[in-house]
Amino acid sequence: MNIAAPRGTKDILPEEMSRWHAVENLFASVCQRYGYGEIRVPTFEQTELFARGVGGSTDIVRKEMYTFEDKGGRSMTLRPEGTAGIARAYIENGMASLPSPVKLYYDMSFFRYEKMQKGRYREFWQLGCENFGSSSAYADAEVIALLDTFFTELRLDERQLELGSIGCPDCRPEFIKALRAHFEPNLAKMCADCEERFELNPLRILDCKEEGCQPFIESAPSQLDYLCPDCADHFDKLKTALDELGIAYNINRSMVRGLDYYTRTVFEYVSTHVGTQGSICGGGRYDGLVEMLGGKATPAVGFAMGIERLLLEVEAQGVDLPAAEAPDLYIVSFPDTAVSAMALTQRLIRSGLMVQTDVMERSFRAQMKQADRSGARYMLLLGAEELSKREFLLKRLADGSEESVSEGNLVSYLKQVGQD
């Protein structure tokens, strides 16, 4: 019996992880510079959290969640997205008492049972930010600026910011009424899912990807024409702030998000690279979510982006990410010096160097080959004479040059040449 990874999942091997770490470390650095702290929430939560927070009319809740009954008979769900769980943590841990805004970022895996596509898996990873406590359009602008800084430093240049607004509970009913009037005469020509969405939440129709539904979606009314004065003012302030920050954007009159908790601002960064055009990340404002989950009314804004999708875009745009670091040193030993080689390796590692030595009891010739394969910058041959004198011959593997270094100077020498 061959046991394979579950369908829709993948192993991330060491040669890939250097690319992941480059993206993750840069994202963490940018978030911290903007004053965001990292948060992690449980992999599974009560199903009700997502049914209430994400929305019963969404495809995520209706079709894609991994839900199970635990041994206590409680319905649990593997997290399909991050915002609902983080909002729950914000409430449960009394974070509303902290100075506002409360700024959080995350790097976590999520689970959705959906059709697999390139860069899209049933277990997937996302980077994201949540900003709780500010209703100002300037908070929206800061979140977008953080993203723009991240993409700039990542050198992901072929991108475009799509910007829209889906209004608030005060102005949305009139928009939904207009959508119903637009779609109802055409339902027979649309997909079965859109017929169901029409009954549950006509806004979801705007997110349909079926080709046959696109003409009706493209001709649908825009929420931007139904914004109340407060929502219109908020949107104008956001555009003014982005103009001042020098962040270009395109007004998208038909943008929606796949989650029911969004209000007012919605945005996406999309690729403009030929061949990979599509969404890189998305976000917006969700002012009613915390109250919906039992907390005090708290405005909030955030975004999420899939790491797998982002790495595909990075590769397509020819962005070079740092490769895994090569060892500083590989120590080759003889049978009578193998344990001493391990001890020396341990001391050097604890001094902050990357050092490898043989633990397979290979022959001298095989160890020399392994030293080359390791990519180490230097090789050290540890024989009985070198041990007694505490003087080592270092060979630079790139050009074969050699230099004698005493044990006392070994660490400083390797660190110094590593900086050159």
C-alpha positions as CSV (number, residue, x, y, z in Angstrom):
1,M,0.0,0.0,0.0
2,N,1.4,3.4,-1.1
3,I,0.5,6.2,1.2
4,A,0.5,9.6,-0.5
5,A,-0.2,13.1,0.6
6,P,-4.0,13.9,0.6
7,R,-5.4,15.3,-2.6
8,G,-5.1,19.0,-2.7
9,T,-2.0,19.2,-0.4
10,K,1.7,19.3,-1.1
11,D,5.0,18.8,0.7
12,I,7.2,21.8,0.9
13,L,10.7,20.5,0.6
14,P,13.9,22.1,1.9
15,E,15.0,23.5,-1.5
16,E,11.7,25.4,-1.7
17,M,11.7,26.6,1.9
18,S,14.4,29.2,1.2
19,R,12.0,31.0,-1.1
20,W,9.2,30.8,1.4
21,H,11.4,32.1,4.2
22,A,12.5,35.0,2.0
23,V,8.9,36.1,1.4
24,E,7.8,35.4,5.0
25,N,10.7,37.2,6.6
26,L,10.3,40.3,4.4
27,F,6.6,40.4,5.1
28,A,7.2,40.1,8.9
29,S,9.9,42.9,8.7
30,V,7.5,45.3,6.8
31,C,4.6,44.6,9.2
32,Q,6.8,45.2,12.2
33,R,8.0,48.5,10.8
34,Y,4.4,49.6,10.4
35,G,3.7,48.6,14.1
36,Y,2.0,45.3,13.6
37,G,2.5,42.3,16.0
38,E,2.3,38.7,15.0
39,I,-0.7,36.6,16.1
40,R,-1.5,32.9,15.7
41,V,-4.9,31.3,16.3
42,P,-6.1,27.7,16.6
43,T,-6.2,25.5,13.5
44,F,-9.8,24.6,14.2
45,E,-12.6,26.6,15.7
46,Q,-16.3,26.2,16.5
47,T,-18.2,25.9,13.2
48,E,-20.6,28.7,14.3
49,L,-17.7,31.2,14.2
50,F,-17.4,30.8,10.5
51,A,-21.1,30.4,9.8
52,R,-21.8,33.7,11.5
53,G,-18.6,35.6,10.6
54,V,-17.9,34.5,7.1
55,G,-21.5,34.3,6.1
56,G,-24.0,31.5,5.4
57,S,-24.4,32.6,1.8
58,T,-20.8,32.3,0.9
59,D,-19.3,29.4,-1.1
60,I,-16.8,28.9,1.7
61,V,-19.5,28.1,4.3
62,R,-21.9,26.3,1.9
63,K,-19.4,24.1,0.0
64,E,-15.8,24.4,1.1
65,M,-15.3,24.0,4.9
66,Y,-13.7,21.0,6.5
67,T,-16.2,20.4,9.3
68,F,-16.2,17.5,11.8
69,E,-17.7,16.5,15.1
70,D,-15.3,16.1,17.9
71,K,-15.5,13.5,20.7
72,G,-17.7,15.8,22.7
73,G,-20.3,16.0,19.9
74,R,-19.3,19.6,19.1
75,S,-19.2,20.8,15.5
76,M,-15.6,22.0,14.6
77,T,-14.2,23.4,11.4
78,L,-10.6,23.7,10.2
79,R,-10.1,27.4,9.7
80,P,-10.9,28.4,6.1
81,E,-9.7,32.0,6.5
82,G,-8.0,34.1,9.1
83,T,-10.1,37.2,9.9
84,A,-13.0,35.5,11.8
85,G,-10.6,33.6,14.1
86,I,-8.5,36.7,14.8
87,A,-11.6,38.7,15.5
88,R,-12.7,36.0,18.0
89,A,-9.2,36.2,19.6
90,Y,-9.5,40.0,19.8
91,I,-12.8,39.7,21.7
92,E,-11.9,36.8,23.9
93,N,-8.5,38.2,25.0
94,G,-9.8,41.7,25.9
95,M,-7.8,43.4,23.2
96,A,-10.4,46.1,22.9
97,S,-8.8,47.6,26.1
98,L,-5.5,48.1,24.4
99,P,-4.6,51.4,22.8
100,S,-6.3,51.7,19.3
101,P,-5.7,50.7,16.7
102,V,-4.7,47.1,17.5
103,K,-2.5,46.0,14.6
104,L,-2.0,42.3,14.0
105,Y,-0.4,40.2,11.3
106,Y,-0.3,36.5,10.6
107,D,1.4,33.7,8.6
108,M,-0.8,30.6,8.9
109,S,-2.3,27.7,7.0
110,F,-5.9,27.4,6.0
111,F,-8.2,24.7,4.6
112,R,-10.9,24.8,1.9
113,Y,-12.4,21.9,0.0
114,E,-12.4,23.5,-3.5
115,K,-11.5,22.8,-7.0
116,M,-7.7,22.7,-7.3
117,Q,-5.9,25.0,-9.7
118,K,-2.3,26.1,-10.2
119,G,-1.2,27.7,-7.0
120,R,-4.4,26.8,-5.2
121,Y,-4.6,23.9,-2.8
122,R,-7.0,22.5,-0.2
123,E,-4.4,23.2,2.5
124,F,-2.8,26.6,1.7
125,W,-0.9,29.3,3.5
126,Q,-1.7,33.0,3.7
127,L,0.0,36.2,4.9
128,G,-2.3,38.8,6.3
129,C,-2.9,41.9,8.4
130,E,-5.8,43.1,10.6
131,N,-6.2,46.6,12.0
132,F,-8.9,46.9,14.7
133,G,-10.2,50.2,16.2
134,S,-10.0,52.9,13.5
135,S,-13.0,53.9,11.3
136,S,-10.8,56.4,9.4
137,A,-10.1,56.0,5.7
138,Y,-6.5,56.7,6.7
139,A,-6.3,53.2,8.4
140,D,-7.4,51.8,5.0
141,A,-4.6,53.8,3.3
142,E,-2.0,52.6,5.8
143,V,-2.9,49.0,5.2
144,I,-2.6,49.5,1.5
145,A,0.6,51.3,1.9
146,L,2.0,48.4,3.9
147,L,1.2,46.1,1.1
148,D,2.6,48.5,-1.5
149,T,5.9,48.7,0.5
150,F,6.0,44.9,0.7
151,F,5.6,44.5,-3.0
152,T,8.1,47.2,-3.8
153,E,10.7,45.6,-1.6
154,L,9.9,42.2,-3.0
155,R,10.5,43.8,-6.5
156,L,7.1,42.6,-7.7
157,D,6.7,45.5,-10.1
158,E,4.0,44.3,-12.5
159,R,1.0,44.9,-10.3
160,Q,-2.1,47.1,-10.1
161,L,-4.3,48.2,-7.2
162,E,-8.0,47.8,-7.9
163,L,-10.1,49.9,-5.5
164,G,-13.8,49.9,-4.8
165,S,-16.5,50.3,-2.1
166,I,-19.4,48.1,-1.3
167,G,-21.1,50.5,1.0
168,C,-22.6,49.9,4.4
169,P,-25.8,48.4,5.9
170,D,-27.5,51.8,5.4
171,C,-26.9,52.1,1.6
172,R,-26.5,48.5,0.6
173,P,-30.3,47.6,0.6
174,E,-31.0,50.0,-2.3
175,F,-28.1,48.5,-4.2
176,I,-29.3,44.9,-3.6
177,K,-32.8,46.0,-4.7
178,A,-31.3,47.3,-8.0
179,L,-29.3,44.1,-8.4
180,R,-32.4,41.9,-8.0
181,A,-34.2,44.0,-10.6
182,H,-31.2,43.6,-13.0
183,F,-30.6,39.9,-12.6
184,E,-34.1,38.5,-12.2
185,P,-35.1,38.7,-15.9
186,N,-31.8,36.9,-16.8
187,L,-31.7,34.1,-14.2
188,A,-32.8,31.4,-16.7
189,K,-29.6,32.2,-18.8
190,M,-27.3,32.1,-15.8
191,C,-25.7,29.2,-13.9
192,A,-27.5,27.2,-11.2
193,D,-25.2,28.6,-8.5
194,C,-26.2,32.2,-9.5
195,E,-29.9,31.2,-9.3
196,E,-29.3,30.1,-5.7
197,R,-27.2,33.2,-4.9
198,F,-30.0,35.3,-6.2
199,E,-32.2,34.0,-3.4
200,L,-29.5,34.0,-0.7
201,N,-27.5,37.1,-1.4
202,P,-27.4,38.7,-4.9
203,L,-24.0,40.3,-4.1
204,R,-22.5,36.9,-4.5
205,I,-23.5,36.8,-8.1
206,L,-20.9,39.5,-8.8
207,D,-18.2,37.1,-7.7
208,C,-19.3,34.4,-10.1
209,K,-16.5,33.2,-12.5
210,E,-18.7,31.3,-15.0
211,E,-18.2,32.6,-18.5
212,G,-21.9,32.5,-19.4
213,C,-22.7,34.8,-16.4
214,Q,-20.2,37.5,-17.2
215,P,-22.2,39.6,-19.7
216,F,-25.0,40.0,-17.0
217,I,-22.4,40.8,-14.3
218,E,-20.6,43.4,-16.5
219,S,-23.8,45.2,-17.2
220,A,-25.0,45.1,-13.5
221,P,-25.5,48.3,-11.4
222,S,-22.5,49.5,-9.4
223,Q,-22.5,50.0,-5.6
224,L,-20.5,53.2,-6.2
225,D,-23.7,54.7,-7.6
226,Y,-25.6,53.9,-4.4
227,L,-23.2,55.0,-1.7
228,C,-24.6,57.0,1.2
229,P,-22.9,60.4,2.0
230,D,-20.8,58.8,4.8
231,C,-19.6,56.0,2.6
232,A,-18.9,58.4,-0.3
233,D,-16.9,60.7,1.9
234,H,-14.9,57.7,3.3
235,F,-14.1,56.6,-0.2
236,D,-13.1,60.1,-1.3
237,K,-10.8,60.4,1.7
238,L,-9.1,57.1,0.9
239,K,-8.5,58.1,-2.7
240,T,-7.0,61.5,-1.5
241,A,-4.7,59.7,1.0
242,L,-3.5,57.2,-1.7
243,D,-2.9,60.1,-4.1
244,E,-0.8,61.8,-1.4
245,L,1.1,58.6,-0.8
246,G,1.9,58.2,-4.5
247,I,0.0,54.9,-4.7
248,A,-1.7,54.5,-8.1
249,Y,-5.1,52.8,-8.3
250,N,-7.8,51.8,-10.7
251,I,-11.5,52.4,-9.6
252,N,-13.2,49.0,-10.0
253,R,-17.0,49.6,-10.1
254,S,-18.0,46.0,-9.7
255,M,-15.6,44.6,-7.1
256,V,-17.0,42.4,-4.4
257,R,-15.3,40.1,-1.9
258,G,-16.0,36.4,-1.3
259,L,-16.9,36.9,2.4
260,D,-20.0,38.5,3.8
261,Y,-18.4,40.6,6.5
262,Y,-16.9,43.3,4.3
263,T,-18.2,46.9,4.3
264,R,-17.1,50.0,2.5
265,T,-13.6,49.7,1.2
266,V,-12.7,46.6,-0.9
267,F,-9.4,46.3,-2.8
268,E,-7.2,43.8,-4.7
269,Y,-3.7,43.8,-6.0
270,V,-3.7,42.1,-9.4
271,S,-0.9,41.1,-11.6
272,T,-0.3,42.9,-14.9
273,H,2.3,40.4,-16.0
274,V,1.3,38.8,-19.3
275,G,0.3,35.2,-18.7
276,T,-0.3,35.4,-15.0
277,Q,-2.9,38.2,-14.8
278,G,-5.1,37.6,-11.7
279,S,-5.5,38.5,-8.1
280,I,-2.4,38.5,-5.9
281,C,-4.1,39.5,-2.7
282,G,-7.4,41.1,-1.5
283,G,-8.9,42.9,1.5
284,G,-11.1,45.6,2.7
285,R,-13.0,46.9,5.7
286,Y,-15.2,44.8,8.0
287,D,-16.7,47.2,10.5
288,G,-19.5,44.9,11.7
289,L,-17.6,41.6,12.3
290,V,-16.5,42.1,15.9
291,E,-20.0,43.1,17.0
292,M,-21.5,40.2,15.0
293,L,-19.3,37.8,17.0
294,G,-20.4,39.2,20.3
295,G,-17.9,42.0,20.9
296,K,-18.4,45.7,21.1
297,A,-18.8,47.5,17.8
298,T,-15.3,47.9,16.4
299,P,-14.3,49.2,13.0
300,A,-11.6,47.1,11.3
301,V,-9.7,46.7,8.0
302,G,-7.3,44.1,6.7
303,F,-6.1,41.8,3.8
304,A,-4.8,38.4,3.0
305,M,-2.7,36.8,0.3
306,G,-1.8,33.2,-0.5
307,I,1.8,32.4,-0.3
308,E,1.7,29.7,-3.0
309,R,0.0,32.1,-5.5
310,L,2.5,34.9,-4.6
311,L,5.5,32.6,-5.2
312,L,4.1,31.7,-8.6
313,E,3.9,35.4,-9.4
314,V,7.4,36.1,-8.1
315,E,8.7,33.3,-10.4
316,A,6.7,34.5,-13.4
317,Q,8.0,38.1,-13.0
318,G,11.6,36.8,-12.8
319,V,12.2,38.0,-9.2
320,D,15.3,36.4,-7.7
321,L,14.9,35.3,-4.1
322,P,17.8,34.4,-1.9
323,A,18.8,30.7,-2.1
324,A,19.4,28.6,1.0
325,E,22.6,29.6,2.8
326,A,25.6,27.4,2.1
327,P,27.7,26.1,5.0
328,D,30.7,28.2,6.1
329,L,32.8,25.0,6.5
330,Y,32.8,21.3,5.9
331,I,35.1,19.3,8.2
332,V,36.7,16.1,6.7
333,S,38.0,13.6,9.2
334,F,39.7,10.2,9.6
335,P,38.4,7.3,11.7
336,D,40.6,8.3,14.6
337,T,39.5,12.0,14.5
338,A,35.8,11.6,13.7
339,V,34.6,12.3,17.2
340,S,37.0,15.3,17.5
341,A,35.5,16.5,14.2
342,M,32.0,16.3,15.7
343,A,33.2,18.2,18.8
344,L,34.8,20.9,16.8
345,T,31.7,21.2,14.6
346,Q,29.6,21.6,17.7
347,R,31.8,24.4,19.0
348,L,31.7,26.2,15.7
349,I,28.0,25.9,15.3
350,R,27.5,27.3,18.8
351,S,29.6,30.3,17.8
352,G,27.1,31.1,15.1
353,L,28.7,29.4,12.1
354,M,27.1,27.0,9.7
355,V,29.3,23.9,9.8
356,Q,28.9,20.3,8.6
357,T,30.8,17.1,9.2
358,D,30.4,13.4,8.3
359,V,28.1,11.3,10.4
360,M,27.9,8.4,8.0
361,E,31.4,7.0,8.6
362,R,32.2,7.6,4.9
363,S,35.7,7.0,3.5
364,F,38.1,10.0,3.2
365,R,37.4,10.2,-0.6
366,A,33.6,10.1,-0.1
367,Q,33.8,12.9,2.5
368,M,35.8,15.0,0.0
369,K,33.0,14.5,-2.5
370,Q,30.4,15.3,0.1
371,A,32.2,18.5,1.0
372,D,31.9,19.6,-2.6
373,R,28.2,18.7,-2.8
374,S,27.5,20.6,0.4
375,G,28.3,23.9,-1.3
376,A,30.5,24.9,1.7
377,R,32.8,27.9,1.2
378,Y,35.7,26.2,3.0
379,M,36.9,22.7,3.8
380,L,39.0,21.7,6.8
381,L,41.0,18.5,6.9
382,L,41.2,17.3,10.5
383,G,43.9,14.7,11.0
384,A,45.9,13.7,14.1
385,E,48.7,16.2,13.4
386,E,46.2,19.1,13.0
387,L,44.6,18.1,16.3
388,S,47.8,18.0,18.2
389,K,49.0,21.4,16.8
390,R,45.6,23.0,16.9
391,E,46.5,24.5,13.5
392,F,44.1,23.9,10.6
393,L,44.5,24.1,6.9
394,L,41.5,25.8,5.3
395,K,40.8,25.2,1.6
396,R,38.6,27.6,-0.3
397,L,36.5,25.3,-2.4
398,A,35.7,27.9,-5.1
399,D,39.3,28.4,-6.2
400,G,41.4,25.8,-4.2
401,S,43.4,28.4,-2.3
402,E,44.6,27.4,1.1
403,E,45.4,29.2,4.4
404,S,46.6,28.0,7.8
405,V,44.5,29.2,10.7
406,S,44.9,28.4,14.4
407,E,42.0,27.0,16.3
408,G,41.8,30.2,18.4
409,N,41.4,32.4,15.3
410,L,39.1,30.0,13.4
411,V,35.8,31.5,14.3
412,S,36.9,35.1,13.7
413,Y,38.5,34.2,10.4
414,L,35.4,32.4,9.0
415,K,33.1,35.2,10.1
416,Q,35.4,37.8,8.6
417,V,35.7,36.1,5.2
418,G,31.9,35.5,5.3
419,Q,31.4,39.2,5.2
420,D,33.8,39.9,2.4
